[in-house]
Amino acid sequence: MRKVGETTLILDLASLEHNYNYLRSKIDFETKFLGVVKAFAYGSDMVTIAHKLEQLGADYLAVAYVSEGILLREAGIQLPILVLHPLASNFEDLIEHHLEPSLYSRNILNQFLEAANAKKQKDYPVHIKFNTGLNRLGFSEADVNFIAEETKRNECIKIVSCFSHLAASEDKNERDFSIDQINSFKNLSSNLMDKLGYAPMRHMLNTSGIINYPEAQFEMVRSGIGLYGYGNQAEIDAELKAVATLKTIISQIHEIGANQSVGYNRAFRSSHNIKSATLPIGHADGIGRQYGKGKGVVTINNKKAPILGNVCMDMIMVDVTEIDCKEGDEAIVFGTEKSAEKFASNAGTISYEILTAISQRVKRVVTGA
Ligand SMILES: *Cc1c(COP(=O)(O)O)cnc(C)c1O
């Protein structure tokens, strides 16, 4: 794989294609596929990933916020874009960029009707979000009449889908809870369809939902993490390929004597002679302080080098005592050879967090196009 001269996130589009095809193979041919590209496409490069998904034949994209959807439209993305968490202050921008809002409360529905009427819209596509147990965003059973009545009274909107989100799709111990959520979504959506007199698409599954509850795929599924190469369980990780590989290089090597310390607050103290390597990546690049003191481990010349002491803003120091290496050699933080899930779980977090944390300062390089 490509050698780097500075801290670089290498994005392999061939891996994205592999993951897309794998996830598609888990659902029926007719089922639509929505690719989730929020948060810079899970910390990678939103525009590049969106273009590739469009080319691969994805049916929909989703972002969290209107500002993200605008970036996609400005880059020429044509696919329908669902905005999962729009706020009323952005409705004008949303309509101007043909973004499709998730409407999740009476308040937000009313405010969207106001904006769509003011802009003289007809049948503007909207998505109804139901809360079935995550208790984050969404309408409840008691709102179904209201949604149907308001939609029928106002020609400016048309419900193109209704959806919900599983709280624990990756957790086999919560199977009963997930099945309750699925059943409750079935009831809510058929109730809404009866009252509307037409049938919007229904969707509920995220990546782990696709893997664990394919019977609940309805008309569309929504996948994020799986596209980027992680499946929240080892058997699925083995089938997927990491899209992002984070690499850096050794800037300097130090010989550290016994009773010396390394880094801020002298957080690492040596009991014997060691060798440290300084790498140009720190918490400003997304390697948070929770990775310090040995929790974060990078790979240098196929050997493990744990982080010594505290993570600095722009640097980490790693232990290379047992590694034959020199200044300018490459260090792999995570990626194809070493999974981001493993890197993250060592520090008590998840792939989603480390991937989305990689800051915009880190250079992106695209391969496999
Ligand atoms: C982020 C998100 C997804 C994607 O979930 P993954 O676990 O990454 O597949 C799907 N649906 C909603 C509502 C989300 O917020």
The ligand as an ORCA input file, in Angstrom:
! r2SCAN-3c Opt
* xyz 0 1
  C     -26.166      7.165     11.507
  C     -27.467      6.525     11.208
  C     -27.555      5.343     10.438
  C     -26.336      4.538     10.045
  O     -26.042      3.587     11.053
  P     -24.825      2.550     10.907
  O     -24.835      1.811     12.175
  O     -23.597      3.383     10.721
  O     -25.130      1.726      9.706
  C     -28.811      4.900     10.078
  N     -29.931      5.554     10.467
  C     -29.892      6.657     11.243
  C     -31.161      7.313     11.661
  C     -28.661      7.170     11.656
  O     -28.623      8.258     12.437
*
